[in-house]
Amino acid sequence: MDAVVEVKNLKAYYKAFLYGVDREVRAVDDISLTIGRGEIYGVAGESSSGKTTLIKTIAGAIRPPLRVVEGSVTFHFNGGTQDIYGMTAEARAALRWRHLSYIMQGSMNVLNPVRRIRHSFTDFAFRHMKVDRSAFFERVASHLQRLKLDPQLLDAYPHELSGGMRQRMTIALATILTPEFIIADEPTTALDVIVQRDVLTMIREIQRDMGSSFLFVTHDMGVHAAVSDRIGIVYAGRLVEEAPTRKLFHLPLHPYTQHLVASLPRIGDASSRPSLEGRPPNLAMPPEGCRFHPRCPKRMDICSREVPPMVNVEPDRRVACFAVTGERI
Ligand SMILES: Nc1ncnc2c1ncn2[C@@H]1O[C@H](COP(=O)(O)OP(=O)(O)OP(=O)(O)O)[C@@H](O)[C@H]1O
């Protein structure tokens, strides 16, 4: 695979003071994954499973109490190779926007609420483009047109736009410098279904037309089905399964993935969805062995003792479950 990002054995823990003792919250615990050039890689998992921490750690945007304990994140941008934790803060900052960009859930965090939208474009992108102002705004206008947004919206204030339009403008802003890698964190979660579809179409078009790769994080499996090429399922800070989207939905292997896929509503099926017993573990005191074992309908003795390794069960799919791979360690 022509990789744009390689994550190897990444561990990132928060220092926390819980029940009167110093503890480590193991939010990202030994995650390895590779994202291909031009690919949309989806990360799914329930609340508090470590998705946001994984994004921050991949982007090199960590600050105490979070720290990287082990592992590496390597970017392959523009023909070069860069280790995000082996570079200076300035070099890391230089990657942002041009090579590595973000789309977040709340567009108001990015668009300045008290200034017209054109100022947000100037603030983020003008100094990077190294052209005069009129050429800059010509480029911005043609970028917006390419993304089917009216350039006249640049003169609006963010509050004058609908939520969906604002989110699409945020995506235009995040992609104005044609970044190679874009991290999208729950970008459609606050939107209604119709608007969600427009935003997902836009992301697909950016992937196709600009060749950008995405790390697309959402708990919503329906959104993953619509947009992701491959999906990594995260449970309690660990990657438990990874497969091309079609395979993952057609034949989920890990019991947790099976639960996520079975929970999806289906048109015309009014039967109640099976629920999973128990709750996700506290990541300051995760269970021994497989972190899913206390809730797993297929648990075996070994599952409470040993951590199941990620095993390639097919060239393009991996799973960490003794019930699937047998008891090889
Ligand atoms: N500053 C912090 N200090 C200590 N623990 C933290 C801190 N921030 C997050 N955590 C813990 O790290 C774990 C992972 O949190 P994270 O926000 O990465 O999960 P998430 O999957 O993104 O959840 P959500 O979908 O709710 O945003 C959780 O157990 C959370 O309580």
PDBQT file of the ligand as one rigid body, heavy atoms in Angstrom, charges set to zero:
ROOT
HETATM    1  N1  LIG A 401      -7.845  15.095  30.198  1.00  0.00    +0.000 N 
HETATM    2  C1  LIG A 401      -8.124  13.835  30.523  1.00  0.00    +0.000 A 
HETATM    3  N2  LIG A 401      -7.682  13.302  31.680  1.00  0.00    +0.000 NA
HETATM    4  C2  LIG A 401      -7.937  12.016  32.005  1.00  0.00    +0.000 A 
HETATM    5  N3  LIG A 401      -8.638  11.156  31.225  1.00  0.00    +0.000 NA
HETATM    6  C3  LIG A 401      -9.107  11.627  30.065  1.00  0.00    +0.000 A 
HETATM    7  C4  LIG A 401      -8.887  12.985  29.639  1.00  0.00    +0.000 A 
HETATM    8  N4  LIG A 401      -9.500  13.162  28.430  1.00  0.00    +0.000 NA
HETATM    9  C5  LIG A 401     -10.055  11.965  28.116  1.00  0.00    +0.000 A 
HETATM   10  N5  LIG A 401      -9.824  11.049  29.092  1.00  0.00    +0.000 N 
HETATM   11  C6  LIG A 401     -10.264   9.639  29.108  1.00  0.00    +0.000 C 
HETATM   12  O1  LIG A 401      -9.683   8.960  28.004  1.00  0.00    +0.000 OA
HETATM   13  C7  LIG A 401     -10.578   7.984  27.503  1.00  0.00    +0.000 C 
HETATM   14  C8  LIG A 401     -10.773   8.180  26.005  1.00  0.00    +0.000 C 
HETATM   15  O2  LIG A 401     -11.432   9.417  25.773  1.00  0.00    +0.000 OA
HETATM   16  P1  LIG A 401     -11.687   9.972  24.294  1.00  0.00    +0.000 P 
HETATM   17  O3  LIG A 401     -12.261  11.360  24.441  1.00  0.00    +0.000 OA
HETATM   18  O4  LIG A 401     -10.461   9.815  23.494  1.00  0.00    +0.000 OA
HETATM   19  O5  LIG A 401     -12.802   8.968  23.771  1.00  0.00    +0.000 OA
HETATM   20  P2  LIG A 401     -13.773   9.115  22.504  1.00  0.00    +0.000 P 
HETATM   21  O6  LIG A 401     -13.895   7.744  21.935  1.00  0.00    +0.000 OA
HETATM   22  O7  LIG A 401     -13.281  10.184  21.610  1.00  0.00    +0.000 OA
HETATM   23  O8  LIG A 401     -15.141   9.525  23.178  1.00  0.00    +0.000 OA
HETATM   24  P3  LIG A 401     -16.277  10.527  22.642  1.00  0.00    +0.000 P 
HETATM   25  O9  LIG A 401     -16.863   9.863  21.420  1.00  0.00    +0.000 OA
HETATM   26  O10 LIG A 401     -17.226  10.583  23.802  1.00  0.00    +0.000 OA
HETATM   27  O11 LIG A 401     -15.597  11.830  22.345  1.00  0.00    +0.000 OA
HETATM   28  C9  LIG A 401     -11.873   8.128  28.316  1.00  0.00    +0.000 C 
HETATM   29  O12 LIG A 401     -11.861   7.143  29.312  1.00  0.00    +0.000 OA
HETATM   30  C10 LIG A 401     -11.752   9.510  28.920  1.00  0.00    +0.000 C 
HETATM   31  O13 LIG A 401     -12.429   9.566  30.151  1.00  0.00    +0.000 OA
ENDROOT
TORSDOF 0
